[in-house]
Every structure is written in structure tokens, then in C-alpha cells.
Amino acid sequence: MGRKKRTATKRAEKKTSLVDIMPYVFIIAVVPLIVYLYVDKLEPIEVSNWRGGDQYYDLLSWWKSRWFIIASSLGLCLFVIRSIQGRIQIGWKPGLHIPSALYILFIILSTITSRYVSVALNGFVARYEGMLVLLFYVLDMIILTSLVRDERHLRIISGSLLVSAFIICLIGLSQLAGYNFFNTGFGKSLILPARYTASELDFKFGTMVYGTLVNPNYVGSYVALVFPIAVAAIFLARKTAFRIGAGILSALLLVILIGSDSGAGLVGLGAGALIAVIYFRKYIFRHKIIIILAAAVALAGLGLLGQRVMSEINAGIHGYYVEEIIIEGNSARIVSSTETLTVRHDAPDITFHNADNHQLKIDVSDAEQGRTIRFIDPAYGKYTLTLSGEILWVRNGEAELALRIRQDSLALVGNRGEDTQVIAKPEAINVKGFEKLGSARAYIWSRAIPLLKNKILVGSGPDSFAIEFPQDDYIGKINAYNTPYMIVDKAHNLYLQIAVNTGVLSLLAFMALIAVYAVSSVRLYFVRPGKSPSAYFGAAIFIGICSYLAAGLFNDSVIAVAPVFWALLGMGFACNSMSAREQK
């Protein structure tokens, strides 16, 4: 009788454990796929740091964040219940729990001390990574370290991840082929409420791949994270059909990475490949063809990155560079690296002058968009000015700015259409001529890093980067983006994002957590590598985590990808625990 009871209990525990991991299967597999319209009514602080009015039509982030919170809440409730029942044992792990607790503490402190509490709680428009989302990232990770207890759990969760990745790849292939699934009638019917189905919704990424992941850049982070697990599945799958499927998925992930044109993804994948070479060094060095192929791929990747870097450097060096904009009364002087142009309004006349204050001769023609003005002087040949009503657009090649002409004054048109006469010059690291480097990442970092001196203990609040960034840095934006009318809403660097939003100490806590995981993983998989499936899963997850963190040097945390990262980090800790037990 006792044996039957024990058997029944064991079966119940197995059944219960599968139920317990289902919220995390949903998070890792379903959340990245969610695409559905939500009309977000913006907070005043968002409106003042955003272009496009007081409403935002979101398709790719808001519902992801809400379903993530719902699933995480359910997972937490189940975990608490099972813990009270004694079905789940929570062991004290200082290396895991102390940095996690500190990270949570600084998130909460940065929220309650924030000047933008509503944004800190709910997240900034188009991103939606507020306090609850950040807290559940960490809690999900901690819970999964206890929930994932055997190979079966690993296979279920990783299998669901790979199925989700396959769907993303198929959608990405449609985008790469120029037949975006979301622009089809059927696709629109899935992502729009009935009243919007007939709208002229159109995704404007062209043939760049973004799948369901918000932006092509984040495809790079996702591929860097998932690709090692897909490759591992080729060897760990028990059925030939699954191995073939994993091989096809691995190839498709590389295709959509190339289609996304994500440099961050290439960096991440390169970092992962380097770690994989170290892990499989004994096998690789016995097969020269693998060495040759790996070297060829590495050189090709470096060549692509090098080409992009040089093109961006050349654009900064040889392009139009604004040194200064000075507005005084009825005149505006634009000092560039090549010439000085002064616009003077002596009602009703508008005249243009060079650096020596000599009036420039002009050629005027009428067009549908307004009056077009060009200069006779070849030194100003790249300029095209358009006067439409009271707005004068000044364009030099791809660079542009707008001046508003009043009866007795001139002003630069600001982000929100306001008149600006005092041009801000925020504190910045000098990157003159290199603002465009890294798709303007050099510019963003040069303005964001000086913000850190006031964010040691706490940050400005979760997802508040866009508000803290000097959006009125019009000269800097012209040099970085060719227009002052660009809203910088993210750091394009995971670590800088954390430091600004939740403080430098929170970044240190996060890095301590990663360091604990990395040291444990290196010891288990590289110094004394195990041969069990959990060891191979653990090594693949570790490579994926490292790849994501490398991509994070150029990408941000985002609701489309970050839940997968934190879930895999929890599984990585769990694999390390299983591998450590197996090695004893």
C-alpha cells in the first residue's frame, strides 16, 4: 500500500511540475509571437518627448508586455502555492539570490524616486519595459532555477522555443522576399481589431527582416540567443526528423540574421562562435575542414562589419557637419564644416549671406510643396531651400533643418513644432566627426555617458531613457542623423540602458549575477566538461547567453526578446545545478 501511495505521489508531482512550467513555456514561445494593435494614449511627459501626437498605434510591444506580466503573475502564484505545499524546495544560493535581490531593490528604488513615476511603472511609449516587467524578468529567472529539475523540462521548454523561432523565421522569410505576411489581408485580420481591418496599415521596413520582434536590430539579439540551442538540438534530438528540423531551423536563423542586417547580431553570433570553438576544440582540431569553414565565416563576418564601420566613418568625415547654429532676432547663422550660411528676414524680404556677409544670388522656382530656392554660387550648390508658408526648410544633401519665419524674428523649429532660439549644447564626450559611427551609437553614447554621474545609487526610473536624454540637442542630432527631428528613445547598449534607468549600482548587481553564472558555467563545461544531455544543454544555453550579452553592447533590452534571455538564464542556472550533481 505504501509503495502505491509513493508511486501515485510521484506521478502527481510529475504532472504538477509540467503544469508549473507552462507559464514559462508561454513566455518563451508565445510572447515573442504576439502582434496585435493597441492604441496607447500617451502621458503628458511622453508627448513632450515623442513625435506623433498624443496617441500611438502599437502593434509589436504593448500586448507582449501585458501578456508577459499575466503569464509571469500566474507562474509566481503557482510557484508560491507549490512551495507552501512542499512540492518545490527553494535552496539558498548566495551567488544567485544576493545580486538578484540587489538588482530588484535598485529597480524599486529607481521607480519610487523617479520624476516620471507613471513611465517608470508602465514603460515608455513603444517599449513598455516598466517596473513590473523588469521585476518579473528577475523573478522568472529565479523561479526557473528551482522549477527546471530534469532533462524532460529542458526538452519541453527548449522545444517550445525552437518551434516559436521557426514561426518567426517563416514570417521573416516572407518579409525578406518582399511579401510581408502582416501586409496581407489575412495577416491584418489576425493583428487588427475588426474595425481596423480595412485600414491602410502598411509595415515600412521594406525587405528587412524583423519577424515579430519589433525591429530588425532585435532579430540579431534573438538569433544570437537561440542559434546555439538550435545547433545543440541537432545532436540532442532523439528522432531523425527532429534533428533535420533543428538543422533547417539553424540555417533559417542565419538567413533571417543576414536579412535583418543587424551588426549587433553578427557581433553576438561571432562571440558565441568563439566560445563554441573553445568548447569543441578537441573535436574541431581533428577535422581541418571545420577549421577552414569557421575561418572563412569569421573573415566574411569581419569583412562585413569592417565595411559598415568604414562607410559610417567616411559619412561623418566627408559629409555635412554643423558646427554651430546662432539665432539672433531676425537672423539665423548656420556654421558648417564647409561654409557659413546666414538667413536674414527683413520683412517682407528674405536674404541669404555667406561668411563675409555678402548676399548670395539665388534662383527661385515654384513647386507644389512651396517655393524652391537654390544658390548661384557653386560653393553653396548642395543647398536646396524650400519656403512653405512660414516654414523655411534648409537642406544640404541629406541634412535638413526647419526655420520658422515670423514678422520680426526667426526661430529653429523644435521636436514638437515649438520655436527655439537658444540652441542647447548638452554635456558630451567629444566624438566630433564620428557621430554617425555605429548607426549613430557613438552620438547616443557620447551624450548618455555624462548622465551617469548623477545616477550612481538610483537611476531616472525604468524605461525613462528617452526622457533623460537631451532631445533638444539639435546640432548633435543633425550631425548624427542628418535631421534634428529624431527622438532617441533607447541607449542602443544594454549596460548603458540599465545604468541610466535603474542606476550604476543596479548595473553592478546585474553584472555580478552574470559573473556568478559565467564562472560556474566555465568550470562545469570547459574545465571539467560533462557528457550528459543536461551538460550539453547547459553549454548551449551558456553560449547563447554570452552571444546575447555581446550583442547587448549594441542593442537594448526589449520586451520581444528579453523574456527569452531571462528565462534561458534561469534554465542555465538550473542546468549548472544538475551538471554539478552529476559530477559528484
C-alpha positions in Angstrom: 0.0 0.0 0.0 2.8 2.4 0.9 4.6 1.7 -2.4 1.3 2.5 -4.4 1.0 5.7 -2.4 4.6 6.7 -3.2 4.0 5.9 -6.9 0.8 8.0 -7.0 2.6 10.9 -5.3 5.5 10.7 -7.7 3.1 10.7 -10.7 1.2 13.7 -9.2 4.5 15.6 -8.8 5.5 14.9 -12.4 2.1 16.2 -13.6 2.2 19.2 -11.4 5.7 20.1 -12.4 4.7 20.2 -16.1 1.7 22.5 -15.2 4.1 24.7 -13.3 6.4 25.3 -16.2 3.5 26.1 -18.7 3.5 29.8 -17.9 7.2 29.9 -18.8 6.6 27.9 -22.0 4.1 30.6 -22.9 6.6 33.4 -22.1 9.4 31.9 -24.1 7.4 30.6 -27.0 4.2 32.7 -27.4 5.1 36.2 -26.0 7.7 36.9 -28.8 5.0 36.0 -31.4 2.3 38.4 -30.2 1.3 41.1 -32.7 -1.9 43.0 -32.1 -3.0 46.6 -32.2 -3.2 48.7 -29.1 -4.0 52.4 -29.2 -1.9 53.9 -26.5 -3.0 57.3 -25.0 0.3 58.9 -24.0 1.1 60.6 -20.8 2.0 64.3 -21.0 5.6 63.5 -20.2 5.6 61.1 -23.1 4.0 63.6 -25.5 6.7 66.1 -24.7 9.4 63.6 -25.6 7.8 62.0 -28.6 6.8 63.0 -32.1 3.5 62.0 -33.5 0.8 63.4 -31.2 -0.9 62.1 -28.0 -1.7 58.6 -29.4 0.5 55.8 -30.5 -0.7 52.8 -32.5 1.3 49.9 -31.2 1.4 46.5 -32.8 4.5 44.8 -31.5 5.2 45.7 -27.9 2.2 46.7 -25.7 0.4 43.3 -25.8 3.7 41.4 -25.4 4.4 43.3 -22.2 0.8 42.7 -20.8 0.7 39.0 -21.6 4.2 38.7 -20.2 3.0 40.2 -16.9 -0.1 38.0 -16.8 1.9 34.8 -17.5 4.6 35.7 -15.0 2.0 36.5 -12.3 0.4 33.1 -12.9 3.8 31.4 -12.7 4.6 33.2 -9.5 1.3 32.2 -7.9 1.8 28.6 -8.9 5.3 28.7 -7.5 4.2 30.1 -4.2 1.4 27.5 -3.9 3.8 24.6 -4.7 6.4 26.0 -2.2 3.8 26.1 0.6 2.7 22.6 -0.3 6.3 21.5 -0.1 6.4 20.2 -3.7 9.2 22.7 -4.6 12.3 23.2 -2.5 13.9 26.6 -2.6 17.6 26.3 -1.7 19.6 29.4 -0.6 22.1 30.2 -3.3 24.0 33.4 -2.3 25.6 33.8 -5.7 22.2 33.8 -7.4 19.9 35.4 -4.8 22.1 38.2 -3.4 22.8 40.0 -6.7 19.2 39.3 -7.9 17.8 40.8 -4.7 20.1 43.9 -5.1 19.0 44.3 -8.7 15.3 44.1 -7.7 16.0 46.6 -4.8 17.5 49.2 -7.2 14.7 48.8 -9.7 12.2 49.6 -7.0 14.2 52.5 -5.5 14.6 54.0 -9.0 10.9 53.7 -9.6 9.7 55.3 -6.3 12.3 58.1 -6.6 11.7 58.8 -10.3 10.4 62.1 -11.5 8.4 60.1 -14.1 6.6 57.6 -11.9 3.9 56.8 -14.5 6.5 56.0 -17.1 8.7 54.1 -14.6 5.7 51.9 -13.7 4.2 51.3 -17.2 7.1 51.8 -19.5 7.8 54.4 -22.2 5.7 54.5 -25.4 6.6 51.8 -28.0 8.8 50.0 -25.4 6.7 49.2 -22.3 9.5 47.9 -20.1 8.3 49.4 -16.8 9.0 48.3 -13.3 6.7 45.2 -13.3 8.3 43.9 -16.4 11.8 44.3 -15.1 10.9 42.7 -11.7 9.2 39.7 -13.5 12.3 39.3 -15.6 14.3 38.6 -12.5 11.6 36.6 -10.7 11.0 34.4 -13.7 14.7 33.6 -13.8 14.8 32.8 -10.1 11.7 30.6 -10.3 13.0 28.6 -13.2 16.2 27.8 -11.4 14.0 25.8 -9.0 11.4 24.5 -11.4 13.7 23.0 -14.0 14.8 19.8 -12.4 15.4 17.2 -15.1 16.1 16.7 -18.8 12.4 16.5 -19.6 11.8 20.1 -18.5 14.7 21.2 -20.6 13.4 19.5 -23.7 9.9 20.8 -23.3 10.9 24.4 -22.8 13.7 24.4 -25.4 11.5 22.6 -27.8 8.8 25.2 -27.5 11.4 27.9 -28.0 12.6 26.3 -31.2 9.0 25.9 -32.6 8.4 29.6 -31.9 11.7 30.5 -33.6 10.7 28.5 -36.6 7.5 30.6 -36.9 9.4 33.8 -36.6 11.8 32.6 -39.3 8.9 31.8 -41.7 7.4 35.3 -41.1 10.9 36.8 -41.6 11.4 34.9 -44.9 8.1 36.4 -46.1 9.5 39.9 -45.3 12.8 39.1 -46.9 11.0 38.1 -50.1 9.1 41.3 -50.2 5.7 39.7 -49.3 5.3 40.7 -45.7 2.8 38.4 -44.0 1.5 41.3 -41.9 0.6 43.3 -45.1 -1.7 40.6 -46.4 -5.4 40.6 -45.8 -5.2 37.5 -43.7 -2.3 38.8 -41.7 -4.0 42.1 -41.0 -7.1 40.3 -39.9 -5.1 38.5 -37.2 -3.4 41.6 -35.8 -6.1 44.2 -36.1 -9.5 44.6 -34.3 -12.4 44.2 -36.8 -12.9 48.0 -37.1 -9.4 48.5 -38.4 -9.1 45.6 -40.8 -9.8 47.7 -43.9 -7.3 50.3 -42.9 -4.2 51.2 -45.0 -1.9 49.7 -42.4 1.5 49.0 -44.0 4.8 48.0 -42.5 7.6 50.1 -43.9 10.7 48.1 -43.3 10.9 47.1 -46.9 12.6 43.7 -47.3 14.4 44.0 -44.0 13.6 41.1 -41.6 12.0 41.9 -38.2 9.7 38.9 -37.8 7.5 39.7 -34.8 10.4 41.3 -32.9 9.7 45.0 -33.2 12.8 46.0 -35.1 15.4 44.3 -37.4 18.1 45.1 -34.8 16.4 42.8 -32.3 16.3 39.9 -34.7 20.1 39.9 -34.2 19.8 39.6 -30.4 17.2 36.9 -30.8 19.2 34.8 -33.3 22.4 35.2 -31.2 20.4 33.8 -28.2 18.6 31.0 -29.9 21.0 29.8 -32.6 23.3 27.8 -30.2 20.3 26.0 -28.8 19.1 25.1 -32.3 22.5 23.7 -33.2 22.6 21.7 -29.9 19.2 20.2 -30.8 20.7 18.7 -33.9 22.8 16.5 -31.7 20.5 16.1 -28.7 17.2 15.3 -30.6 16.2 11.7 -30.2 14.5 11.3 -33.6 16.0 11.9 -37.0 13.0 14.1 -38.1 13.7 16.4 -35.1 17.4 16.6 -36.0 16.6 17.5 -39.6 14.1 20.1 -38.3 16.8 21.6 -36.0 19.3 21.7 -38.8 16.8 23.5 -41.1 15.9 26.0 -38.3 19.6 26.7 -37.7 20.0 27.6 -41.4 16.9 29.7 -41.4 18.1 31.6 -38.3 21.3 32.6 -40.2 19.2 33.6 -43.2 17.0 36.0 -41.2 20.0 37.3 -39.4 21.5 38.3 -42.7 18.2 39.7 -43.8 17.9 41.8 -40.7 21.2 43.5 -41.5 21.9 43.5 -37.7 25.5 44.3 -37.0 24.9 43.6 -33.3 23.6 40.1 -34.2 26.8 39.4 -36.1 28.9 40.5 -33.1 26.8 38.3 -30.8 27.0 35.3 -33.1 30.7 35.8 -33.5 31.2 35.9 -29.8 29.1 32.7 -29.5 31.1 31.0 -32.2 34.4 31.8 -30.5 33.1 30.3 -27.2 31.8 27.2 -29.2 35.2 26.8 -30.8 36.8 26.7 -27.3 34.2 24.2 -26.1 34.5 21.9 -29.1 38.3 22.5 -29.6 39.3 18.8 -29.3 36.7 17.8 -32.0 37.4 20.7 -34.3 41.2 20.3 -34.4 40.7 16.7 -35.6 38.7 18.0 -38.6 40.6 20.5 -40.8 37.6 21.2 -43.0 35.7 22.6 -39.9 38.7 24.9 -39.2 38.7 26.2 -42.8 34.9 26.8 -42.8 35.0 28.5 -39.4 37.9 30.8 -40.6 36.0 31.6 -43.8 32.8 32.5 -41.9 34.8 34.6 -39.4 36.6 36.5 -42.1 33.4 37.2 -44.0 31.7 38.5 -40.8 34.7 40.7 -40.0 34.7 42.0 -43.6 31.0 42.9 -43.4 31.5 44.7 -40.1 34.6 46.5 -41.3 32.9 47.7 -44.4 30.0 49.1 -42.4 32.3 50.8 -40.0 34.4 52.4 -42.8 31.3 53.7 -44.6 30.0 55.3 -41.4 33.3 56.9 -40.7 33.5 58.2 -44.2 30.0 59.6 -43.9 31.0 61.5 -40.8 34.3 62.8 -42.2 33.2 63.8 -45.7 29.6 64.7 -45.0 27.9 67.9 -44.0 28.9 68.8 -40.4 27.2 71.6 -38.4 29.5 73.4 -36.0 27.0 75.9 -34.7 23.6 77.5 -35.1 23.2 81.0 -33.8 19.8 82.7 -33.9 19.6 86.4 -33.1 16.4 88.3 -33.7 15.6 88.2 -37.4 18.8 86.3 -38.5 19.9 82.7 -38.2 23.5 81.7 -38.9 24.4 78.1 -39.7 28.1 77.4 -39.4 29.2 74.2 -41.0 32.5 72.4 -41.7 32.4 73.7 -45.3 30.7 77.1 -45.3 28.6 79.6 -43.3 25.0 80.4 -44.3 23.2 83.3 -42.8 19.4 83.6 -43.3 18.1 87.2 -42.7 14.5 88.2 -42.6 13.9 91.9 -43.3 10.1 91.8 -43.9 8.9 91.2 -46.4 12.3 90.1 -47.9 14.4 87.0 -47.0 18.0 87.2 -48.0 21.0 84.8 -47.7 24.6 85.7 -46.9 28.0 84.0 -46.8 30.6 84.1 -44.1 31.8 87.5 -45.3 28.2 88.8 -45.1 28.0 89.1 -48.8 24.5 88.5 -50.2 24.2 85.3 -52.2 22.4 85.3 -55.5 19.5 82.9 -55.8 17.4 81.1 -58.3 13.7 80.8 -57.3 11.1 78.4 -58.7 7.7 77.4 -57.6 6.8 73.8 -56.9 3.8 72.0 -55.4 5.4 71.8 -51.9 6.3 75.5 -52.0 8.9 77.9 -53.3 12.2 76.3 -54.1 15.4 78.3 -53.7 18.9 77.4 -55.0 22.1 79.4 -54.9 24.1 80.5 -58.0 27.4 80.3 -56.1 28.8 76.8 -56.6 30.2 76.7 -53.1 26.6 76.5 -51.9 25.5 74.2 -54.7 24.4 71.4 -52.4 21.9 73.6 -50.7 18.2 73.3 -51.6 15.8 75.6 -49.6 12.0 75.2 -49.6 9.7 78.0 -48.4 6.3 76.8 -47.5 4.1 79.3 -45.6 6.1 80.5 -42.6 8.5 77.4 -42.7 11.8 77.5 -44.5 13.4 74.1 -44.9 17.2 74.3 -45.3 18.7 71.1 -46.8 22.3 70.4 -47.6 22.5 66.9 -49.3 20.6 64.6 -46.8 20.9 67.0 -43.9 18.0 69.3 -43.1 16.5 71.7 -40.5 13.4 73.9 -40.4 13.3 77.6 -39.6 10.1 79.4 -38.7 9.8 82.9 -40.2 7.9 85.4 -38.0 7.2 89.0 -38.8 10.1 90.2 -36.7 12.1 87.1 -35.9 13.5 83.7 -36.9 13.5 80.5 -34.9 14.5 76.9 -35.3 11.5 74.6 -35.3 11.9 72.1 -32.4 10.9 68.5 -32.0 7.3 69.3 -31.1 6.9 72.2 -33.5 7.9 74.8 -30.9 10.1 77.8 -31.7 13.6 77.5 -30.4 16.1 80.4 -30.4 18.6 79.2 -27.8 20.3 76.1 -29.1 21.2 73.7 -26.3 24.7 72.3 -26.0 24.5 69.4 -23.5 27.5 67.9 -21.8 29.0 65.3 -24.1 32.1 63.2 -24.8 33.9 64.6 -27.8 33.2 62.4 -30.9 33.3 65.2 -33.5 33.1 63.7 -36.9 32.2 60.3 -35.7 28.6 60.9 -34.6 27.3 58.6 -37.3 29.5 55.7 -36.3 27.6 52.5 -35.4 24.3 53.9 -36.8 24.7 57.0 -34.5 25.5 54.9 -31.5 28.7 56.9 -31.0 26.5 60.0 -30.8 24.0 58.5 -28.3 26.7 57.1 -26.0 28.6 60.4 -26.0 25.5 62.2 -24.7 24.3 59.4 -22.4 27.6 58.5 -20.5 27.8 62.0 -18.9 24.3 61.4 -17.4 25.7 58.6 -15.2 27.5 60.8 -12.7 24.1 61.6 -11.2 22.8 58.0 -11.3 25.2 56.1 -9.1 22.7 54.9 -6.4 19.5 55.1 -8.4 18.6 55.8 -12.0 15.9 58.0 -13.5 13.4 55.2 -13.5 12.7 52.1 -15.6 12.3 52.9 -19.3 12.9 56.6 -18.8 16.0 56.9 -21.0 14.1 58.9 -23.7 13.1 61.5 -21.1 16.6 61.8 -19.7 18.3 62.0 -23.0 18.9 65.6 -24.2 16.3 65.6 -27.0 16.9 69.3 -27.7 20.5 68.6 -28.8 19.6 69.7 -32.3 23.1 70.3 -33.6 24.2 66.9 -32.4 21.2 65.2 -34.0 21.8 66.9 -37.4 25.4 65.5 -37.4 24.3 62.1 -36.3 21.0 61.6 -38.2 21.0 64.5 -40.8 17.9 65.9 -39.0 17.2 67.4 -35.6 13.8 65.7 -35.6 14.9 62.3 -34.3 13.7 61.0 -30.9 16.4 58.9 -29.2 14.3 56.6 -27.0 16.9 53.9 -26.2 20.6 53.7 -25.4 21.5 51.0 -28.1 23.6 49.5 -25.3 22.1 47.1 -22.7 24.5 48.1 -20.0 24.2 51.9 -20.5 20.4 51.4 -20.6 20.4 49.7 -17.2 22.8 52.3 -15.7 20.7 55.3 -16.8 17.3 53.8 -15.9 18.0 52.0 -12.6 21.4 53.2 -11.6 25.1 52.3 -11.8 24.8 50.1 -8.7 22.0 48.1 -10.4 24.2 47.5 -13.4 26.9 46.2 -11.0 24.4 43.9 -9.4 23.4 42.6 -12.8 27.0 42.1 -13.9 27.7 40.2 -10.6 24.8 37.9 -11.4 26.2 37.2 -14.8 29.7 36.8 -13.4 28.5 34.1 -11.0 26.7 32.3 -13.8 29.7 32.6 -16.1 32.2 31.3 -13.6 30.0 28.3 -12.7 29.4 27.5 -16.4 33.1 27.7 -17.4 34.1 25.4 -14.5 31.4 22.9 -15.4 31.5 22.9 -19.2 35.1 23.9 -20.1 37.3 22.8 -17.3 35.6 19.6 -16.4 33.0 19.0 -19.2 30.3 16.6 -18.6 28.8 14.2 -21.1 25.1 14.2 -20.1 22.3 15.9 -22.0 21.9 18.5 -19.3 25.6 19.3 -19.6 25.2 19.8 -23.4 22.0 21.8 -22.9 23.8 23.9 -20.2 26.8 24.6 -22.6 24.4 25.6 -25.4 22.5 27.9 -23.1 25.7 29.5 -21.8 26.9 30.1 -25.4 23.5 31.7 -26.2 23.6 33.9 -23.1 27.1 35.1 -23.9 26.1 35.8 -27.5 23.1 37.9 -26.3 25.3 39.8 -23.9 27.8 40.5 -26.7 25.0 41.8 -28.9 23.9 43.8 -25.9 26.9 46.0 -26.4 25.0 47.5 -29.4 21.4 46.5 -28.6 18.9 47.2 -25.8 16.7 45.1 -23.6 13.3 44.9 -25.3 10.1 43.1 -24.4 10.2 41.0 -27.6 13.5 39.3 -26.7 14.4 39.9 -23.0 11.9 37.5 -21.5 13.6 34.7 -23.5 17.0 35.8 -22.3 16.0 35.8 -18.6 14.1 32.5 -18.9 17.2 30.9 -20.5 19.4 32.4 -17.8 17.2 30.7 -15.2 17.4 27.4 -17.2 21.2 27.9 -17.4 21.5 28.1 -13.6 19.3 25.0 -13.3 21.5 23.1 -15.8 24.5 24.1 -13.8 23.0 22.7 -10.7 22.1 19.4 -12.5 25.6 19.1 -14.0 27.2 19.8 -10.6 25.2 17.0 -9.1 26.1 14.6 -11.9 29.8 15.3 -11.5 29.8 14.5 -7.8 
